């Protein structure tokens, strides 16, 4: 019973509080406040509570109420079943993928011992061992040895939702948007997977937790072995491909307002429209989380370990007991994970509001003729270097 309650608590905190909360706030902070700052204007300020604008928060609340109260319109000549199912096929993958994203390492119910190179154990990198207890998976919804494959497999399902929404709406604008979305997502998934392959060759595992642990190792006793350090080209390729996967500007051709109204979302209203919009924001956060765990060290906080702060020959817990420091390190690591995700979300919105939309042929050219050859070259060079070393 206790394990069921813990699992439910993890789902509520990670999916409904963090992901859904952040994705909802992005409509205010990203699409309105951040764009207003970039364009040198105030942003939402008219709606208020008792004369107080509260940083535009009433606009965010009004949006939710408006979506709930709007009429749900289904086109007369549409396929009503598929038209209803499509938003769920777009929305659910953006949430299910979070099942394998770890916000911290497993929790030790006993005492954590950190073994460093030179301690007499014959290890090349630092290792954390749980003494007098066992590791508990409290900081991710589930633990999988092939977590990366699961995340990619679930994310790929959303392409079906966009394609079905475009076809079932019985609208030429929706159909074009669905076709664009299908071609774009399939095209960039190839480059995205190959850019990730170089990092997987180095890490030697598909387990996301193990990948993050390996990024806690140090190069030259001072430089964290994050993915962006050992695979800098792959980081930029993966980030660009991930941005295209979310269908956000400058890759928002499936919803190109200037030529196809809103693409595959054109014939949707009320909460169906809200679900599909919210799915895009949730996908933006999910891509940020994937980039974080693969290339930015995940929950790793430089030089912070379970038994204290370590850098060169300095080892200290700042006067705290080992148990207290362990909890401090947990909060620091969770905070580091959340901070990195927020920075990447901010970066994606910066790119949205500073770069003009590509033409559709430019999107395909970038994916197939630039990102794909570079990702193949990166994989080949990585394998060659590891073979020589």
Buried (B, 14 or more C-beta within 10 A) or exposed (E): EEEEEEEEEBBEBBBEEBBBEBBBBBBBBBBBBBBBEEEEEEBBBEBEEEEEBBBBBBBBEEBEEEBEEBEEEBBEEBBEEBBBBBBBBBBBBBBBBBBBBBBBBBBBEEBBBBBBBEEEEEEEEBBBBBEEEEBEBBBBBEBBEEBBEBBBEBBBBBBBBBBBBBBBBBBEBBBBBBBBBBBBBEBBBBBBBBBBBBBBBBBEBBBBBBBBBBBBBBEEEEEBBBBBBBBEBBBBBBBBBBBBBBBBBBBBBBBBEEEBBBBBBBBBBBBBBBBBBBBBBBBBBBBBBBBBBBBBBBBBBBBBBBBBBBEEEEEEBEEBEEEEBBEBBBEBBBBBBBEBBBEBBBBBBBBBBEEEBBEBEEBBEBBBEEBBEBBBEBBEEBBEEEEEE
